[in-house]
Amino acid sequence: IVVSIVLFFNALQLVNANRSFNQTTALLSSGNTDYNQIIAPLNEALEQRPNQPEYVLQKVAILFQVYSQTKDEQFYNEAVSLIDQARAAEPFNYALIERKIQSYTIKNNLPEALKLASEQINNFPWKVALYDTAIGTANQLGNQAFEKKDSTNQELYWSQALEIYARFE
């Protein structure tokens, strides 16, 4: 009977979290642009299920959008913190990895974006987008080195792009 009660309350929490998430989705679909109205039910869902990837990804998308409009570091930092927390619980969730790469790219931290994309190719060899990201980022870094007349890094990044391309073939 104790197990039944525990399972009942756990199920109730899951249903409440899902209802809150669906409320956020409905607000977004209706065209509502009030950040506080949109984020409140999503925060409730995350309080009950803090590492649920779908909830985390939705909030991160909102936070990145607000950051791009306001350039307020608080939104960026909260998004990165959510991604890191969720990745600790779900290290092989590809969507979370994509958002982490995006977080590096937003801050123009291309070496870290390249490093993460390259590392994750071993875990997701079937993800063409990951190869595309790694090759494109390595090429971009090589071009930046070329413009700075830094032949060492230019060769390093362009070689890395070719190496990743060869792994793809």
Salt bridges, closest charged atoms under 4 A:
GLU73 OE2 - LYS107 NZ 2.56
GLU78 OE2 - LYS59 NZ 2.69
ASP84 OD1 - LYS100 NZ 2.74
